[in-house]
Amino acid sequence: MDIDKIKIKWKEGAINQNTYVVEQKDSCILIDAGVSVDEIRKITNKPILAVMLTHSHFDHIDYIEDYDKLKIPIYASLYTKKSMLDSNLNVSFMIKPRPYRVSKINELNDNETIKIGEVILKCLYTPGHSRDSVCYLVGDKLFSGDTLFSDSIGRTDFIDSDKNEMIKSLSRLGTIDYKELYPGHGRVSSKAEQNQNIQHWLSILK
Ligand SMILES: [Zn+2]
């Protein structure tokens, strides 16, 4: 994989959730599904090879059924399918409780690496915000979902949140080699900035 040939673009959804477009030469991959296909088409017309979910919260999967109908493969953790169907776990109870149903989820294990088109993605399990939270490492870019934001971390007060797991996950992210952070909400930042952020939040959580 030639990381210089990959371009990252993104669209913000209704509650500032980021859906990332990882663009290759002739195709692209989405990280999360918080915006519609039409919104993605405003930034690229390249075929979408896959949707990689960082976790099952409604704001990140809101349009997943539409992508599924287009027969775009969906990838996520082993725990995501169950959470998507449960409005307490997908936290849609906060707005309009509903299950999200898709034909199939390709389940990734912790540390599993997958090549989609020219892009190699490594799935890192980072539970804490939700049980099914994962990050994706693509070359020197880390897509951190709601585990780690540029100026904060994800909430740990949901039904399947776990503060102790969050501590482990943040500690783990501190050891991962990457340059750029692409979080599930808010601005993009660098690993250098995150070293401080992680230490700050670990001291609060512990
Ligand atoms: Zn979330």
Boltz pocket constraint, residues with backbone or C-beta under 6 A from the ligand:
constraints:
  - pocket:
      binder: B
      contacts: [[A, 55], [A, 57], [A, 129], [A, 146], [A, 154]]
      max_distance: 6.0
